[in-house]
Amino acid sequence: MSEKKAGIDKGLIRDLANILNDTDLTEIEVEQDDLRIRVSRAGTPQYVQAPIAAAPALAAAPAAAAAPAAVTGPDLKNALTAPMVGTVYLAPAPGSRNFVEVGATVKEGQTLVIIEAMKTMNQIPSPKSGKVTEILVTDGQPVEYGQPLVIIE
């Protein structure tokens, strides 16, 4: 009674994309019979400036003193940030060479890390070409959305 369509149901894909937009999810996958459809939000990674901690006030400082100096850290404006919550992996497989090392030159779109989320391995590409100056995570570390992962100058 029911016929299988030759091709993909574009309406279903649009519905899944709308669900992504409505819920701020980064990925959704459905499976029905022998058909599996996965829709993910690739988009440009967002750059997040982490809050800067203030130096503790000195006891002898007057109440109207200037603001304390900011603590310096990595240049987070050039950071690749985690587009999702998950576990970060620096290599494609255990025991393999890392995707990148500090000092390596990378191209835009080159995979820098993998984030495992809900048993799905998501390759995270470089948002720009440049030199890797710092890797801020370790292999197998849990990461939060927006957390800086790699600094690219």
PALO-834086 format. One record per residue (C-alpha): residue number from 1; chain; x, y, z. Coordinates in nm, 4 decimals, always signed. Layout:
<pts>
+------+-------+----------+----------+----------+
! nuke ! votor !       xx !       yy !       zz !
+------+-------+----------+----------+----------+
!  NUM !     A !        X !        Y !        Z !
...
+------+-------+----------+----------+----------+
</pts>
This chain:
<pts>
+------+-------+----------+----------+----------+
! nuke ! votor !       xx !       yy !       zz !
+------+-------+----------+----------+----------+
!    1 !     A !  +0.0000 !  +0.0000 !  +0.0000 !
!    2 !     A !  +0.2777 !  +0.2427 !  +0.0773 !
!    3 !     A !  +0.5411 !  +0.3198 !  -0.1803 !
!    4 !     A !  +0.9009 !  +0.4127 !  -0.1109 !
!    5 !     A !  +1.0028 !  +0.7406 !  -0.2662 !
!    6 !     A !  +1.2998 !  +0.7466 !  -0.4970 !
!    7 !     A !  +1.5098 !  +1.0162 !  -0.3342 !
!    8 !     A !  +1.5242 !  +1.2030 !  -0.0081 !
!    9 !     A !  +1.2291 !  +1.3684 !  +0.1627 !
!   10 !     A !  +1.3349 !  +1.7345 !  +0.1512 !
!   11 !     A !  +1.0435 !  +1.8287 !  +0.3778 !
!   12 !     A !  +1.1816 !  +1.6024 !  +0.6515 !
!   13 !     A !  +1.5244 !  +1.7640 !  +0.6190 !
!   14 !     A !  +1.3669 !  +2.1108 !  +0.6445 !
!   15 !     A !  +1.1718 !  +2.0009 !  +0.9527 !
!   16 !     A !  +1.4906 !  +1.8702 !  +1.1160 !
!   17 !     A !  +1.6744 !  +2.1930 !  +1.0316 !
!   18 !     A !  +1.3897 !  +2.3920 !  +1.1873 !
!   19 !     A !  +1.4164 !  +2.1796 !  +1.5024 !
!   20 !     A !  +1.7891 !  +2.2653 !  +1.5177 !
!   21 !     A !  +1.7078 !  +2.6350 !  +1.4924 !
!   22 !     A !  +1.4242 !  +2.6223 !  +1.7444 !
!   23 !     A !  +1.6206 !  +2.4292 !  +2.0064 !
!   24 !     A !  +1.9767 !  +2.5611 !  +1.9489 !
!   25 !     A !  +2.0996 !  +2.2036 !  +1.8992 !
!   26 !     A !  +2.4089 !  +2.1573 !  +1.6836 !
!   27 !     A !  +2.3119 !  +1.8183 !  +1.5425 !
!   28 !     A !  +2.0114 !  +1.5885 !  +1.5075 !
!   29 !     A !  +1.9854 !  +1.2395 !  +1.3606 !
!   30 !     A !  +1.6795 !  +1.0256 !  +1.2865 !
!   31 !     A !  +1.6592 !  +0.6672 !  +1.1702 !
!   32 !     A !  +1.3552 !  +0.5009 !  +1.0200 !
!   33 !     A !  +1.3675 !  +0.1558 !  +0.8611 !
!   34 !     A !  +1.6849 !  +0.1566 !  +0.6504 !
!   35 !     A !  +1.6971 !  +0.5372 !  +0.6136 !
!   36 !     A !  +1.9169 !  +0.7489 !  +0.8411 !
!   37 !     A !  +1.9296 !  +1.1292 !  +0.8141 !
!   38 !     A !  +2.1707 !  +1.3469 !  +1.0111 !
!   39 !     A !  +2.1508 !  +1.7251 !  +1.0021 !
!   40 !     A !  +2.4227 !  +1.9271 !  +1.1718 !
!   41 !     A !  +2.4948 !  +2.2918 !  +1.2069 !
!   42 !     A !  +2.8453 !  +2.3379 !  +1.0601 !
!   43 !     A !  +2.8552 !  +2.7183 !  +1.0809 !
!   44 !     A !  +3.1538 !  +2.9262 !  +1.1694 !
!   45 !     A !  +3.2931 !  +2.8533 !  +1.5140 !
!   46 !     A !  +3.2222 !  +3.1286 !  +1.7602 !
!   47 !     A !  +3.5032 !  +3.3093 !  +1.9364 !
!   48 !     A !  +3.4444 !  +3.3767 !  +2.3033 !
!   49 !     A !  +3.6434 !  +3.6106 !  +2.5251 !
!   50 !     A !  +3.6803 !  +3.4467 !  +2.8649 !
!   51 !     A !  +3.6276 !  +3.6692 !  +3.1680 !
!   52 !     A !  +3.9508 !  +3.8210 !  +3.2955 !
!   53 !     A !  +4.0183 !  +3.7771 !  +3.6641 !
!   54 !     A !  +4.1066 !  +4.0904 !  +3.8561 !
!   55 !     A !  +4.4108 !  +4.1059 !  +4.0801 !
!   56 !     A !  +4.3248 !  +4.1082 !  +4.4509 !
!   57 !     A !  +4.3013 !  +4.4560 !  +4.6026 !
!   58 !     A !  +4.5815 !  +4.5666 !  +4.8317 !
!   59 !     A !  +4.4843 !  +4.6408 !  +5.1908 !
!   60 !     A !  +4.6549 !  +4.9828 !  +5.1807 !
!   61 !     A !  +4.4860 !  +5.0890 !  +4.8544 !
!   62 !     A !  +4.2410 !  +5.3776 !  +4.8880 !
!   63 !     A !  +3.8761 !  +5.3132 !  +4.7976 !
!   64 !     A !  +3.8952 !  +5.5399 !  +4.4901 !
!   65 !     A !  +4.2038 !  +5.3653 !  +4.3447 !
!   66 !     A !  +4.2187 !  +5.2760 !  +3.9778 !
!   67 !     A !  +4.1033 !  +4.9320 !  +3.8652 !
!   68 !     A !  +4.3600 !  +4.6556 !  +3.9174 !
!   69 !     A !  +4.5633 !  +4.5318 !  +3.6217 !
!   70 !     A !  +4.4189 !  +4.2423 !  +3.4238 !
!   71 !     A !  +4.5769 !  +3.8998 !  +3.4440 !
!   72 !     A !  +4.7204 !  +3.8053 !  +3.1069 !
!   73 !     A !  +4.6651 !  +3.4699 !  +2.9432 !
!   74 !     A !  +4.6317 !  +3.3266 !  +2.5940 !
!   75 !     A !  +4.4988 !  +3.5566 !  +2.3215 !
!   76 !     A !  +4.1433 !  +3.4175 !  +2.3154 !
!   77 !     A !  +4.0271 !  +3.6310 !  +2.0227 !
!   78 !     A !  +4.2219 !  +3.3855 !  +1.8042 !
!   79 !     A !  +4.0858 !  +3.0754 !  +1.9788 !
!   80 !     A !  +3.8968 !  +2.7926 !  +1.8149 !
!   81 !     A !  +3.6142 !  +2.7262 !  +2.0616 !
!   82 !     A !  +3.4128 !  +2.4112 !  +2.1208 !
!   83 !     A !  +3.0900 !  +2.4243 !  +1.9182 !
!   84 !     A !  +2.9326 !  +2.1631 !  +2.1486 !
!   85 !     A !  +2.9660 !  +1.9842 !  +2.4801 !
!   86 !     A !  +3.1565 !  +1.6563 !  +2.4646 !
!   87 !     A !  +3.4930 !  +1.4863 !  +2.4956 !
!   88 !     A !  +3.7803 !  +1.6273 !  +2.2906 !
!   89 !     A !  +4.0326 !  +1.4057 !  +2.1140 !
!   90 !     A !  +4.3547 !  +1.5403 !  +1.9641 !
!   91 !     A !  +4.4150 !  +1.2407 !  +1.7324 !
!   92 !     A !  +4.1958 !  +1.0437 !  +1.4923 !
!   93 !     A !  +4.2499 !  +0.7193 !  +1.6885 !
!   94 !     A !  +4.4190 !  +0.6100 !  +2.0109 !
!   95 !     A !  +4.7947 !  +0.5858 !  +1.9558 !
!   96 !     A !  +4.7795 !  +0.7909 !  +1.6345 !
!   97 !     A !  +4.9636 !  +1.1158 !  +1.5761 !
!   98 !     A !  +4.7759 !  +1.4301 !  +1.6833 !
!   99 !     A !  +4.5972 !  +1.6313 !  +1.4150 !
!  100 !     A !  +4.8193 !  +1.9319 !  +1.4977 !
!  101 !     A !  +5.1074 !  +2.0276 !  +1.7243 !
!  102 !     A !  +5.2103 !  +2.3656 !  +1.8639 !
!  103 !     A !  +5.4048 !  +2.5478 !  +1.5929 !
!  104 !     A !  +5.2267 !  +2.3724 !  +1.3049 !
!  105 !     A !  +5.0858 !  +2.5765 !  +1.0177 !
!  106 !     A !  +4.7205 !  +2.4933 !  +0.9470 !
!  107 !     A !  +4.4820 !  +2.5750 !  +0.6646 !
!  108 !     A !  +4.1236 !  +2.6905 !  +0.6994 !
!  109 !     A !  +3.8954 !  +2.3859 !  +0.7154 !
!  110 !     A !  +4.1707 !  +2.1484 !  +0.8325 !
!  111 !     A !  +4.0587 !  +1.9197 !  +1.1170 !
!  112 !     A !  +4.2216 !  +2.0273 !  +1.4448 !
!  113 !     A !  +4.0390 !  +1.8079 !  +1.6985 !
!  114 !     A !  +3.7449 !  +1.5694 !  +1.7281 !
!  115 !     A !  +3.4660 !  +1.6193 !  +1.9801 !
!  116 !     A !  +3.2666 !  +1.3115 !  +2.0722 !
!  117 !     A !  +2.9091 !  +1.3985 !  +2.1601 !
!  118 !     A !  +2.6389 !  +1.1372 !  +2.2089 !
!  119 !     A !  +2.8652 !  +0.8655 !  +2.0583 !
!  120 !     A !  +2.9148 !  +1.0698 !  +1.7410 !
!  121 !     A !  +3.2639 !  +1.1811 !  +1.6415 !
!  122 !     A !  +3.2512 !  +1.5420 !  +1.5160 !
!  123 !     A !  +3.5550 !  +1.6747 !  +1.3305 !
!  124 !     A !  +3.6208 !  +2.0356 !  +1.4314 !
!  125 !     A !  +3.7848 !  +2.2359 !  +1.1490 !
!  126 !     A !  +4.0164 !  +2.5344 !  +1.1700 !
!  127 !     A !  +3.8228 !  +2.8591 !  +1.1170 !
!  128 !     A !  +4.1236 !  +3.0209 !  +0.9488 !
!  129 !     A !  +4.4730 !  +2.9577 !  +0.8212 !
!  130 !     A !  +4.7628 !  +3.0331 !  +1.0515 !
!  131 !     A !  +5.0088 !  +2.8970 !  +1.3035 !
!  132 !     A !  +4.9020 !  +2.6960 !  +1.6100 !
!  133 !     A !  +5.0534 !  +2.8796 !  +1.9061 !
!  134 !     A !  +4.8822 !  +2.6941 !  +2.1886 !
!  135 !     A !  +4.6659 !  +2.3858 !  +2.2493 !
!  136 !     A !  +4.4513 !  +2.4520 !  +2.5561 !
!  137 !     A !  +4.3041 !  +2.1022 !  +2.6066 !
!  138 !     A !  +4.4342 !  +1.7511 !  +2.6622 !
!  139 !     A !  +4.3325 !  +1.4320 !  +2.4855 !
!  140 !     A !  +4.0155 !  +1.2804 !  +2.6355 !
!  141 !     A !  +3.9249 !  +1.5962 !  +2.8295 !
!  142 !     A !  +3.5567 !  +1.6903 !  +2.8669 !
!  143 !     A !  +3.4813 !  +2.0304 !  +2.7119 !
!  144 !     A !  +3.1956 !  +2.2776 !  +2.7411 !
!  145 !     A !  +3.0276 !  +2.4774 !  +2.4653 !
!  146 !     A !  +3.2350 !  +2.7864 !  +2.3884 !
!  147 !     A !  +3.5460 !  +2.6602 !  +2.5692 !
!  148 !     A !  +3.8706 !  +2.7669 !  +2.3946 !
!  149 !     A !  +4.0513 !  +2.4668 !  +2.2437 !
!  150 !     A !  +4.3327 !  +2.5886 !  +2.0167 !
!  151 !     A !  +4.4943 !  +2.9300 !  +1.9585 !
!  152 !     A !  +4.5698 !  +3.0092 !  +1.5921 !
!  153 !     A !  +4.7698 !  +3.3234 !  +1.5081 !
+------+-------+----------+----------+----------+
</pts>
